[in-house]
Every structure is written in structure tokens, then in C-alpha cells.
Amino acid sequence: MEHSRRIVPHLGLPALMAAILLVLQIFAPAPPLTYVLAVLGGAVAIGYYWARQLAQGVTLERERRYGWAQVGDVLEERFTLRNESWLPALWAEVRDHSTLPGYTASRVTGVDGHSHTYWISEGECRRRGVFTLGPLDLTLTDPFGFFTVHLRMGEETSFVVYPVIAALPPLEMPRGAAPGRVRAAVHSHEVTPNASAVRPYVPGDTLRGIHWPTTARRDDLYVKEYDREPAGDLWILLDLQRAVQAGEGEFSTEEYGITVAASLADAMLRQGRAVGLLCEGEEHVMLRPERGEIQLWRILSTLAAARASGPNPLGALVQQAVPVLGRGISAALITPSLDAEWLVALLELEQRGVGASVVLIDPVSFGGTGNLQAMLGLLSERGVPVRVIGRGFRFRPLIERRKQRPTYKVLGTGRVVVVPPT
């Protein structure tokens, strides 16, 4: 999509030269002066005509296959500079305004008349987040430099880099402290063996869930509500407090914690368990436990934009979760905090029948402070399963790293088009 086209004149020097020549011609007329004035005027006219042709005939296309990537993927884009005019673009500067760290498509090139040129730009997606690609500024000029053509091409598009999903070391994930099936605090949209209540029918409810005795008694449609089987639900509590983080960039407790959260959610969802996420960075986020691939993408989208900028400690986050977590549900705490204050909230979870485990992101290995052994001792005394992941741990991606390369197809007419992803 094109935003703007404008021609900017740079006629200061030609105007000064013309003024000097005119003064000389008035006071000392000579045929060579007239000839130079004519040449100068002709050059300005030719330059303007050249710039007009370029402004009307030059376009720039940007193509890529995917609208998202994972950390480690290679973003690869194809750019095509087309010139439909008969005059060449001798100098074309492309300035890219993308915000993806370490990636830019800016370059200087040229293109002949009635021709096109293309190039491939690529860069590794090394940081998760929500970034923008584009727009592009294209600057052209006539051979004399009297006029500059500024084109704003394309539009700003969102590009999401999701955290990597990696293989985790063996983690002891409790399935809840309560034996068998118990009443859960969270209702399910899926049919389970535990029907707990009825409610008025709303559009979108399945007809299989209609509770006919209540419907007949109240002369209105009512459907059954089902409780989850809490022994299969898992809440992931991710500590995003700013004060307890250590390290920088991709080698930080923040990035390791988010990678663990994404990988754990993927592993549990593939086992058919319902997974929820609770964290507090720039904003408070609570995704209630659900099953399936859609829930995985919800969690990944949340983690992609998450930042460890929260003011509240992990203990406060756990306290907020206590009323939400039903008896028998599991909770996995991911934190770099070695402060024993959050153990009080953990004890309250256990008293409510919530089975808890802890993944400690060792802050000392990232240059932080604290007593890791003392924390491990306290968790061991309480019988809390714990796994320590330090800076030396290498995450092995479960999904093969991709190149975001556009795929092309040649039509019968000879035209080349981009094939959309399947």
C-alpha cells in the first residue's frame, strides 16, 4: 500500500547561477551567457521531467511467507523494485523502519527503465516480542540532483516473535493433592463427567448440553454446566517482578523463565491437560486453564509481549491466585527469587490442597545474588518438588527453526506470484 509521493526541489544553486548569468547578460551581453542560461534551464526542465517519471513509475514490493516467528528463526524477505517508466532510476535509497532488533532491509540500489530488480534481506529473530515491519521510505533523484522523489511505500505490519519451545529436563509435576475427582472452582466449556449446575441457554451452547427437566419446568432453555477434573489442570505462575531478575538480553532470568513457561505449557497441553497462566509484568494477566492448541497460542502470545517489569513479589502473585485455584489443582511456580517470603504463600496453597512444584531459575549463575542452597533446603523440608535451571542450561528447540522465506509460483502468463502459506 502506497502512502505518499512527493517531489522536493533543490534549486538553490541553479537559481543562484541563473541570477548571476542574468546580471552579466544585462550589463555585458554575450552569446555564450545566453547559451549557458539555456543549458541550465534545460537541465532543470529535464531533471523535473525525470523526477516526475520516476515518481509515477517506480514501486517497491515487500514479500514474506509468515506473519510470525519463533526465537531462532530466520526472517527472510524478498524486495522487488519495479520501474515502469522509460527513464532509469540511477540512485534509489531504501530506508526500512522495522523495529525487529538486528534486522533491516535498508540499502542503496538502482533500476533501469521498464525493468525491475530484486534482493533478499534476512536476519535472525533473536528476541521475542511484538515488533513492526515497515513502512519503507524510497528516495530517488534525477541525474543532476535538482529534484528528489520521496515515496512512502507499504504499511506498518505487526510481526510477533514467540518464545522458543524447548525440551525441558525431567520435572515432577504434581497432579493435585486431592485424590480422585473433586469439585473445581473453574467451570468447563467442555463436556466432562462432573455436571454441577444449570444456567440459561446462550447462543453457541451445544444442544447436547440442554437440561430438559429444568427446561420443561421453567419453560425456557437451560443447559448443564460442567466442572473440570482438577487433577488434570495446571496453573503456571511466572514471576515477572523486576527486582529479582538478573542477567541481560537473551541470557537473563527473564528470558529463561519465559522459555520454561512456554515449554512447560506446550508439554502439558500435548498430554491433554488444561493449562492456565498467571503473571504480572507491565499488566496483570490471568489465562484460565483450557485445553488444545488455541490455548497454547494464547499463552505464547502473552509470553511474547511479557516484560519483567512488575513491582509485586511472587508471594503477592500467589496470594492473588489462592481464591482462583480450586482444591486438587496443580501449580508450577517459575521464579528466580531466592527470598523466602513467597514460601508462606506456597504453604497456603498446600493447605488448600493445591499440589505445587517449583522451577528455580538460578539468579547467581546470571550474576545475581542470593543463597540457592538455603532455598533448596527450605523447599526440601516442605517436600516441594524443585528443579534448578542455570545460565549454562542449553534449550533444545522442539520445533525446527524455519526460514521465513516466501514461496513463488510462475503462472501460465509468465507472471510470478507469492504462494500463501498452507
NORQUIDA-V245028 format. One record per pair of residues at least 24 apart in sequence whose ideal C-beta (glycine too) atoms are under 6 Angstrom apart, sorted by sequence separation. I is the first residue (numbers start at 0). GAP is how many residues later the second one is. D is the distance in Angstrom with one decimal. If there is no record, write none. Layout:
i=I gap=GAP d=D
i=I gap=GAP d=D
This chain:
i=87 gap=24 d=4.7
i=131 gap=24 d=4.9
i=132 gap=24 d=5.3
i=197 gap=24 d=4.7
i=57 gap=25 d=5.2
i=87 gap=25 d=4.9
i=235 gap=25 d=5.4
i=280 gap=25 d=5.0
i=281 gap=25 d=5.3
i=327 gap=25 d=5.7
i=328 gap=25 d=5.7
i=329 gap=25 d=4.8
i=330 gap=25 d=4.8
i=331 gap=25 d=5.3
i=332 gap=25 d=4.8
i=333 gap=25 d=4.7
i=335 gap=25 d=4.2
i=364 gap=25 d=3.8
i=365 gap=25 d=5.2
i=56 gap=26 d=5.7
i=86 gap=26 d=5.2
i=100 gap=26 d=5.2
i=132 gap=26 d=4.9
i=197 gap=26 d=5.8
i=198 gap=26 d=5.6
i=280 gap=26 d=4.8
i=314 gap=26 d=5.0
i=318 gap=26 d=5.2
i=321 gap=26 d=5.9
i=326 gap=26 d=3.8
i=357 gap=26 d=5.8
i=361 gap=26 d=5.4
i=364 gap=26 d=4.0
i=56 gap=27 d=4.0
i=85 gap=27 d=4.4
i=268 gap=27 d=5.3
i=280 gap=27 d=5.9
i=281 gap=27 d=5.3
i=314 gap=27 d=3.9
i=317 gap=27 d=3.6
i=335 gap=27 d=4.4
i=56 gap=28 d=3.2
i=82 gap=28 d=4.5
i=84 gap=28 d=5.9
i=85 gap=28 d=5.9
i=130 gap=28 d=5.0
i=196 gap=28 d=4.5
i=280 gap=28 d=5.2
i=313 gap=28 d=4.2
i=356 gap=28 d=4.2
i=357 gap=28 d=4.5
i=358 gap=28 d=5.2
i=359 gap=28 d=4.8
i=360 gap=28 d=5.6
i=361 gap=28 d=4.1
i=194 gap=29 d=4.7
i=195 gap=29 d=5.8
i=280 gap=29 d=4.9
i=324 gap=29 d=5.0
i=13 gap=30 d=5.6
i=80 gap=30 d=5.1
i=82 gap=30 d=5.9
i=129 gap=30 d=5.3
i=265 gap=30 d=6.0
i=279 gap=30 d=4.5
i=314 gap=30 d=4.5
i=57 gap=31 d=5.8
i=99 gap=31 d=4.4
i=194 gap=31 d=5.6
i=195 gap=31 d=4.6
i=52 gap=32 d=4.0
i=82 gap=32 d=5.8
i=98 gap=32 d=4.6
i=128 gap=32 d=5.7
i=193 gap=32 d=5.8
i=279 gap=32 d=5.9
i=337 gap=32 d=3.2
i=98 gap=33 d=5.0
i=127 gap=33 d=4.9
i=193 gap=33 d=4.1
i=52 gap=34 d=4.8
i=81 gap=34 d=4.4
i=191 gap=34 d=4.5
i=233 gap=34 d=5.2
i=264 gap=34 d=4.8
i=53 gap=35 d=5.6
i=97 gap=35 d=4.6
i=127 gap=35 d=4.7
i=342 gap=35 d=6.0
i=79 gap=36 d=5.8
i=80 gap=36 d=5.2
i=124 gap=36 d=4.6
i=49 gap=37 d=5.4
i=279 gap=37 d=5.6
i=337 gap=37 d=4.8
i=79 gap=38 d=4.4
i=96 gap=38 d=5.8
i=186 gap=38 d=5.3
i=187 gap=38 d=4.8
i=261 gap=38 d=5.9
i=233 gap=39 d=5.6
i=239 gap=39 d=5.2
i=78 gap=40 d=5.6
i=95 gap=40 d=5.8
i=187 gap=40 d=4.6
i=231 gap=41 d=4.9
i=232 gap=41 d=4.7
i=233 gap=41 d=5.1
i=234 gap=41 d=4.8
i=235 gap=41 d=5.1
i=236 gap=41 d=5.1
i=237 gap=41 d=4.0
i=239 gap=41 d=3.9
i=261 gap=41 d=5.3
i=77 gap=42 d=5.7
i=94 gap=42 d=4.3
i=185 gap=42 d=5.8
i=260 gap=42 d=6.0
i=183 gap=43 d=4.6
i=277 gap=43 d=5.4
i=6 gap=44 d=5.1
i=76 gap=44 d=5.2
i=93 gap=44 d=5.7
i=182 gap=44 d=5.8
i=183 gap=44 d=4.5
i=257 gap=45 d=5.0
i=75 gap=46 d=4.1
i=92 gap=46 d=4.3
i=183 gap=46 d=4.3
i=6 gap=48 d=5.8
i=73 gap=48 d=5.6
i=74 gap=48 d=5.5
i=91 gap=48 d=5.4
i=180 gap=48 d=5.7
i=4 gap=50 d=5.1
i=73 gap=50 d=5.5
i=74 gap=50 d=5.7
i=90 gap=50 d=5.5
i=88 gap=51 d=5.3
i=72 gap=52 d=4.9
i=89 gap=53 d=6.0
i=70 gap=54 d=6.0
i=175 gap=54 d=5.7
i=253 gap=54 d=4.0
i=175 gap=55 d=4.3
i=68 gap=56 d=4.6
i=174 gap=56 d=4.9
i=232 gap=56 d=4.5
i=70 gap=57 d=5.3
i=244 gap=63 d=4.8
i=241 gap=66 d=5.7
i=241 gap=67 d=5.1
i=239 gap=68 d=4.5
i=240 gap=69 d=5.0
i=239 gap=70 d=4.6
i=240 gap=72 d=5.4
i=260 gap=73 d=5.5
i=259 gap=74 d=5.4
i=238 gap=75 d=4.4
i=59 gap=76 d=5.9
i=256 gap=77 d=5.1
i=59 gap=78 d=5.3
i=252 gap=83 d=3.8
i=53 gap=86 d=4.7
i=234 gap=90 d=6.0
i=50 gap=91 d=5.0
i=49 gap=92 d=4.1
i=61 gap=92 d=5.4
i=67 gap=92 d=4.6
i=68 gap=92 d=5.2
i=69 gap=92 d=5.0
i=70 gap=92 d=6.0
i=71 gap=92 d=5.8
i=243 gap=92 d=5.4
i=59 gap=93 d=4.5
i=70 gap=93 d=4.4
i=243 gap=93 d=4.3
i=54 gap=94 d=4.7
i=69 gap=94 d=5.4
i=236 gap=94 d=5.9
i=46 gap=95 d=3.9
i=53 gap=95 d=5.2
i=162 gap=95 d=5.0
i=163 gap=95 d=5.8
i=167 gap=95 d=5.1
i=50 gap=96 d=3.8
i=162 gap=96 d=5.4
i=229 gap=96 d=5.2
i=232 gap=96 d=4.7
i=233 gap=96 d=4.7
i=234 gap=96 d=4.6
i=235 gap=96 d=5.2
i=236 gap=96 d=4.8
i=237 gap=96 d=5.0
i=238 gap=96 d=3.6
i=46 gap=97 d=4.6
i=164 gap=97 d=5.6
i=165 gap=97 d=4.8
i=230 gap=97 d=5.6
i=50 gap=98 d=5.2
i=164 gap=98 d=5.3
i=229 gap=98 d=4.0
i=238 gap=98 d=5.8
i=46 gap=99 d=3.8
i=47 gap=99 d=5.7
i=162 gap=99 d=4.3
i=229 gap=99 d=4.4
i=259 gap=99 d=5.5
i=46 gap=100 d=5.3
i=42 gap=101 d=5.4
i=164 gap=101 d=4.8
i=43 gap=102 d=5.6
i=185 gap=102 d=5.9
i=256 gap=104 d=5.1
i=255 gap=105 d=5.0
i=252 gap=108 d=4.6
i=252 gap=110 d=5.5
i=252 gap=113 d=5.4
i=245 gap=117 d=4.2
i=246 gap=119 d=3.4
i=245 gap=120 d=3.9
i=245 gap=121 d=5.4
i=245 gap=122 d=3.0
i=9 gap=136 d=5.9
i=258 gap=136 d=5.7
i=8 gap=138 d=5.5
i=161 gap=138 d=4.6
i=6 gap=140 d=5.5
i=7 gap=140 d=4.7
i=162 gap=140 d=5.2
i=184 gap=141 d=3.4
i=6 gap=142 d=5.5
i=161 gap=142 d=5.0
i=183 gap=142 d=4.3
i=5 gap=144 d=5.2
i=159 gap=144 d=5.4
i=181 gap=145 d=5.7
i=4 gap=146 d=5.4
i=181 gap=146 d=4.6
i=3 gap=148 d=4.6
i=2 gap=149 d=3.7
i=177 gap=149 d=5.4
i=177 gap=150 d=3.5
i=1 gap=151 d=5.9
i=175 gap=152 d=3.8
i=175 gap=153 d=5.7
i=0 gap=154 d=4.8
i=175 gap=154 d=5.3
i=174 gap=155 d=5.9
i=173 gap=156 d=5.0
i=129 gap=175 d=5.1
i=177 gap=175 d=5.0
i=127 gap=176 d=5.1
i=176 gap=176 d=4.5
i=176 gap=178 d=4.7
i=175 gap=179 d=4.9
i=173 gap=181 d=3.1
i=173 gap=183 d=5.8
i=172 gap=184 d=5.8
i=171 gap=185 d=5.8
i=171 gap=213 d=3.7
i=170 gap=216 d=5.2
i=165 gap=229 d=3.5
i=166 gap=229 d=4.8
i=165 gap=230 d=5.6
i=165 gap=231 d=5.5
i=166 gap=231 d=5.8
i=163 gap=233 d=5.2
i=164 gap=233 d=5.2
i=164 gap=234 d=5.8
i=75 gap=327 d=5.0
i=72 gap=328 d=5.3
i=75 gap=328 d=5.2
i=77 gap=328 d=5.3
i=71 gap=329 d=4.7
i=72 gap=329 d=5.1
i=73 gap=329 d=4.6
i=74 gap=329 d=4.6
i=75 gap=329 d=4.5
i=68 gap=335 d=5.8
i=65 gap=338 d=4.9
i=64 gap=339 d=5.7
i=63 gap=340 d=5.4
i=64 gap=340 d=6.0
i=64 gap=341 d=4.7
i=63 gap=342 d=5.6
i=62 gap=343 d=4.6
i=62 gap=355 d=5.1
i=64 gap=356 d=5.4
